[in-house]
Amino acid sequence: MAKGAAAHEAVCALRREIARIEGRLAETLETPSDDNAAVLARRNGTALLPRMPTGTPRFDAALGGGIPAAGLVEIHGRLTRDAGAVSGLALAFAARAAGRRPLVWIATSEMMHEAGEPYLPGISAFCGIGAGQLLVAEAAKAADALWIAEEAANLEAIGAVLLEMRGNPSALDLTATRRLHRRALAAGRPLFLLRHGAQAQPTAAPLRLVASPAPAAPRLTLAGPLRGSIGPPAFQIFIDKNRLSPQATFLLQWNAGRRIFEEPDHELAAKDTCHLAAPPVAGQGLPSEVRESVAFRRSKKGAAPLQHAAEQYPARRRA
């Protein structure tokens, strides 16, 4: 009996230590006090955070109700060239969380040089963040960016924080992510950690997503899908780490008008194989219903219209 009790105590102590490192509550710890607004309930001994629905039922169900409305959330991009998709996904989440409150975007100088600086007119059209609502901070070192993120998470007027880094800097260790997670939990707001071209490593974030760009579906019109057009931005999202569900992959598109995510019509996107570039002929070989919509006018003698050489525009070449 003594050995069994000692083994049980050792297991409980190990669970408490793991929970302390990961920044969560273990099932053997005390019930959280009422003043901790970040914790609402417990499921199988795991503390549940308030959730923010994204608008997609299947994706929200896989996440346990949606994106955490408080705490640290990791969004990874396997390649630096996917920075647009990773940043766009994080901005969509942050805009829903911030509402009309300001949003702080923190990035290292290296990441600013690689992906460019935030462009407010495009961001405003994408997720509705207006002038004076976006605050951008550029840090020369990763340690400086972490300090700015911790301080921004403490500000009561801030709605959400984005921290953008590249690779695996030594300053971004388990201790640093624990500090970020606890600051965001105490403030009751989300802190999105954007990592481009980085390898997965132990962090205190309860949720880690891997995002990449996906082919956009055609735009919808009153007459039906407009073939050859580019519809809403689409994201391929892989749930790499989630304490409430196993790993899964989702294809979502962003509805800028309603500010929600939707699942595109996979069959329609697969059938759309039309080229965007106009053919270098005066409507020859085209169906009769689309001949009149060719961008180049016919000449009087029926000859092909004047165009640039195909060598200058490889996108105009036909298979």
LINHU-V595199 format. One record per pair of residues at least 24 apart in sequence whose ideal C-beta (glycine too) atoms are under 10 Angstrom apart, sorted by the first residue. I is the first residue (numbers start at 1). J is the second residue. Records with the same first field share a line. If there is no record, write none. Layout:
I = J ; J
This chain:
15 = 45
19 = 45 ; 46 ; 47
20 = 178 ; 204
21 = 174 ; 175 ; 178 ; 202 ; 204
22 = 174 ; 177 ; 178 ; 181 ; 202 ; 203 ; 204 ; 205 ; 206 ; 243
23 = 47 ; 71 ; 72 ; 174 ; 177 ; 178 ; 179 ; 180 ; 181 ; 182 ; 184 ; 185 ; 203 ; 204 ; 205 ; 206
24 = 49 ; 71 ; 181 ; 185 ; 204 ; 206 ; 243
36 = 185 ; 186 ; 188
37 = 70 ; 185 ; 186 ; 187 ; 188
38 = 68 ; 69 ; 70 ; 71 ; 182 ; 184 ; 185 ; 186 ; 187 ; 188 ; 189
39 = 70 ; 185
40 = 69
43 = 243 ; 244
44 = 243 ; 244
46 = 206 ; 243 ; 244
47 = 185 ; 206 ; 243
48 = 206 ; 243 ; 244
49 = 185 ; 188 ; 190 ; 206 ; 207
50 = 188 ; 190
51 = 244
52 = 93 ; 96 ; 97 ; 190
53 = 96 ; 260 ; 261
54 = 92 ; 93 ; 96 ; 237 ; 250 ; 252 ; 254 ; 260 ; 261 ; 262
55 = 92 ; 96 ; 252 ; 254 ; 255 ; 258 ; 259 ; 260 ; 261 ; 262 ; 263
56 = 237 ; 250 ; 252 ; 253 ; 260 ; 261 ; 262 ; 263
57 = 263
58 = 248 ; 250 ; 252 ; 263
59 = 237 ; 239 ; 248 ; 250 ; 251 ; 252 ; 261 ; 262 ; 263
60 = 261
61 = 244 ; 245
62 = 237 ; 239 ; 242 ; 244 ; 245 ; 246 ; 247 ; 248 ; 249 ; 250
63 = 207 ; 209 ; 239 ; 242 ; 244 ; 245 ; 248 ; 250
64 = 206 ; 207 ; 242 ; 243 ; 244 ; 245
65 = 244
66 = 93 ; 96
67 = 92 ; 93 ; 94 ; 96 ; 97 ; 190 ; 192 ; 207 ; 209
68 = 93 ; 97 ; 181 ; 184 ; 185 ; 190 ; 191 ; 205 ; 206 ; 207
69 = 93 ; 96 ; 97 ; 160 ; 184 ; 188 ; 189 ; 190
70 = 97 ; 181 ; 184 ; 185 ; 186 ; 187 ; 188 ; 189 ; 190 ; 191
71 = 180 ; 181 ; 182 ; 183 ; 184 ; 185 ; 186 ; 187 ; 188 ; 189 ; 190 ; 191 ; 204 ; 205 ; 206 ; 207
72 = 149 ; 153 ; 161 ; 163 ; 177 ; 178 ; 179 ; 180 ; 181 ; 182 ; 183 ; 184 ; 185 ; 190 ; 191 ; 192 ; 193 ; 203 ; 204 ; 205 ; 206 ; 207 ; 208
73 = 97 ; 160 ; 181 ; 184 ; 190 ; 191 ; 192 ; 193 ; 194 ; 205 ; 206 ; 207 ; 208 ; 209
74 = 177 ; 191 ; 192 ; 193 ; 194 ; 195 ; 198 ; 200 ; 201 ; 203 ; 204 ; 205 ; 206 ; 207 ; 208 ; 209 ; 210 ; 240 ; 241
75 = 162 ; 164 ; 192 ; 193 ; 194 ; 195 ; 196 ; 205 ; 207 ; 208 ; 209 ; 210 ; 211 ; 237
76 = 193 ; 194 ; 195 ; 196 ; 197 ; 198 ; 199 ; 200 ; 208 ; 209 ; 210 ; 211 ; 212 ; 238 ; 240 ; 241
77 = 115 ; 166 ; 194 ; 195 ; 196 ; 197 ; 198 ; 209 ; 210 ; 211 ; 212 ; 213
78 = 196 ; 197 ; 198 ; 199 ; 210 ; 211 ; 212 ; 238
79 = 196 ; 197 ; 212
80 = 110 ; 111 ; 114 ; 115 ; 166 ; 167 ; 196 ; 197 ; 198
81 = 114 ; 115 ; 196 ; 197 ; 212 ; 213
82 = 115 ; 196 ; 197 ; 210 ; 211 ; 212 ; 213 ; 235 ; 236
83 = 107 ; 111 ; 114 ; 115 ; 116 ; 164 ; 166 ; 194 ; 196 ; 197
84 = 115 ; 116 ; 213 ; 233
85 = 211 ; 212 ; 213 ; 214 ; 233 ; 234 ; 235 ; 236 ; 237
86 = 115 ; 164 ; 192 ; 194 ; 195 ; 196 ; 209 ; 210 ; 211 ; 212 ; 213 ; 235
87 = 111 ; 115 ; 116 ; 118 ; 123 ; 162 ; 164 ; 192 ; 194 ; 196 ; 211
88 = 122 ; 123 ; 126 ; 127 ; 211 ; 213 ; 233 ; 235 ; 254
89 = 192 ; 194 ; 209 ; 211 ; 212 ; 213 ; 233 ; 235 ; 237 ; 252 ; 254 ; 261
90 = 160 ; 162 ; 163 ; 164 ; 190 ; 192 ; 193 ; 194 ; 209 ; 211
91 = 118 ; 123 ; 126 ; 127 ; 129 ; 134 ; 160 ; 162 ; 192 ; 194 ; 254
92 = 126 ; 127 ; 128 ; 233 ; 235 ; 252 ; 254 ; 255 ; 256 ; 259 ; 260 ; 261
93 = 127 ; 160 ; 162 ; 190 ; 192 ; 209 ; 261
94 = 127 ; 129 ; 134 ; 159 ; 160 ; 161 ; 162 ; 189 ; 190 ; 191 ; 192
95 = 123 ; 124 ; 126 ; 127 ; 128 ; 129 ; 133 ; 134 ; 159 ; 160 ; 259
96 = 127 ; 128 ; 159 ; 160 ; 190 ; 259 ; 260 ; 261
97 = 159 ; 160 ; 161 ; 189 ; 190 ; 192
98 = 127 ; 128 ; 129 ; 133 ; 134 ; 158 ; 159 ; 160 ; 161 ; 189 ; 190
99 = 128 ; 133 ; 159 ; 160
100 = 128 ; 129 ; 130 ; 133 ; 159
101 = 133 ; 155 ; 156 ; 157 ; 158 ; 159 ; 160 ; 189
102 = 129 ; 132 ; 133 ; 134 ; 135 ; 152 ; 155 ; 157 ; 158 ; 159 ; 160
103 = 127 ; 129 ; 133 ; 134 ; 135 ; 136 ; 152 ; 158 ; 159 ; 160 ; 161 ; 162
104 = 134 ; 135 ; 136 ; 137 ; 148 ; 149 ; 151 ; 152 ; 153 ; 155 ; 158 ; 159 ; 160 ; 161 ; 162 ; 163 ; 191
105 = 129 ; 134 ; 135 ; 136 ; 137 ; 138 ; 152 ; 160 ; 161 ; 162 ; 163 ; 164 ; 192 ; 194
106 = 135 ; 136 ; 137 ; 138 ; 139 ; 144 ; 145 ; 146 ; 147 ; 148 ; 149 ; 151 ; 152 ; 161 ; 162 ; 163 ; 164 ; 165 ; 191 ; 194
107 = 136 ; 137 ; 138 ; 139 ; 145 ; 148 ; 162 ; 163 ; 164 ; 165 ; 166 ; 194
108 = 138 ; 139 ; 140 ; 141 ; 142 ; 143 ; 144 ; 145 ; 146 ; 163 ; 164 ; 165 ; 166 ; 167 ; 169
109 = 138 ; 139 ; 140 ; 141 ; 144 ; 145
110 = 139 ; 140 ; 141 ; 142 ; 164 ; 165 ; 166 ; 167 ; 169 ; 196
111 = 138 ; 139 ; 142 ; 145 ; 164 ; 165 ; 166 ; 167 ; 194 ; 195 ; 196 ; 197
112 = 136 ; 138 ; 139 ; 164
113 = 138 ; 166
114 = 166 ; 196 ; 197
115 = 164 ; 166 ; 194 ; 196
118 = 162 ; 164
125 = 256
126 = 233 ; 254 ; 256 ; 259
127 = 254 ; 256 ; 259
128 = 256 ; 257 ; 259
129 = 159
133 = 159
134 = 162
135 = 161
136 = 162
137 = 163
138 = 164
139 = 163 ; 165
141 = 169 ; 171
142 = 166 ; 167 ; 168 ; 169 ; 170 ; 171 ; 172 ; 176
143 = 169 ; 170 ; 171 ; 172 ; 176
144 = 171
145 = 169 ; 171 ; 172
146 = 171 ; 172 ; 173 ; 176 ; 177 ; 179 ; 180 ; 193
147 = 171 ; 176 ; 179
149 = 176 ; 179 ; 180 ; 183 ; 184 ; 191 ; 192 ; 193
150 = 176 ; 179 ; 180 ; 182 ; 183 ; 184 ; 191
151 = 183
152 = 183 ; 184 ; 187 ; 189 ; 191
153 = 179 ; 180 ; 181 ; 182 ; 183 ; 184 ; 185 ; 186 ; 187 ; 189 ; 190 ; 191
154 = 183 ; 184 ; 186 ; 187 ; 189
155 = 187 ; 189
156 = 187 ; 188 ; 189
158 = 187 ; 189 ; 191
159 = 189 ; 190
160 = 184 ; 189 ; 190 ; 191 ; 192
161 = 187 ; 189 ; 190 ; 191 ; 192 ; 193
162 = 190 ; 191 ; 192 ; 193 ; 194
163 = 191 ; 192 ; 193 ; 194 ; 195
164 = 192 ; 193 ; 194 ; 195 ; 196
165 = 193 ; 194 ; 195 ; 196 ; 197 ; 198
166 = 194 ; 195 ; 196 ; 197 ; 198
167 = 195 ; 196 ; 197 ; 198 ; 199
168 = 195 ; 197 ; 198 ; 199 ; 200 ; 201
169 = 195 ; 198
172 = 198 ; 201 ; 203
173 = 201 ; 202 ; 203
174 = 201 ; 202 ; 203 ; 204
175 = 204
176 = 203 ; 204
177 = 201 ; 202 ; 203 ; 204 ; 205
178 = 203 ; 204 ; 205
179 = 204
180 = 204 ; 205
181 = 205 ; 206
200 = 240 ; 241
202 = 241
203 = 241
205 = 241
206 = 241 ; 242 ; 243 ; 244
207 = 239 ; 240 ; 241 ; 242 ; 243 ; 244
208 = 238 ; 239 ; 240 ; 241 ; 242
209 = 235 ; 237 ; 238 ; 239 ; 240 ; 241 ; 242 ; 250
210 = 236 ; 237 ; 238 ; 239 ; 240 ; 241 ; 247 ; 249
211 = 235 ; 236 ; 237 ; 238 ; 252
212 = 236 ; 237 ; 238
214 = 250 ; 251 ; 252 ; 253 ; 264 ; 269
215 = 251 ; 264 ; 269 ; 270 ; 272
216 = 253 ; 254 ; 264 ; 269 ; 272
217 = 251 ; 253 ; 262 ; 264 ; 265 ; 266 ; 268 ; 269 ; 270 ; 272
218 = 264 ; 265 ; 268 ; 269 ; 271 ; 272 ; 274
220 = 265 ; 268
224 = 268
225 = 265 ; 268 ; 269 ; 271 ; 272
226 = 272 ; 274
227 = 268 ; 271 ; 272 ; 273 ; 274 ; 290
228 = 272 ; 273 ; 274 ; 275 ; 276 ; 277 ; 278 ; 290 ; 293
229 = 272 ; 274 ; 276
230 = 276
231 = 264 ; 265 ; 268 ; 269 ; 272
232 = 256 ; 257 ; 261 ; 262 ; 264
234 = 261 ; 262 ; 263 ; 264 ; 269
235 = 261
237 = 261
275 = 315 ; 316 ; 318 ; 319
276 = 315
277 = 313 ; 314 ; 315 ; 316 ; 317 ; 318
278 = 305 ; 307 ; 316
279 = 316 ; 318
280 = 304 ; 305 ; 307 ; 308 ; 309 ; 310 ; 313 ; 316 ; 317 ; 318
281 = 305 ; 307 ; 318
285 = 318
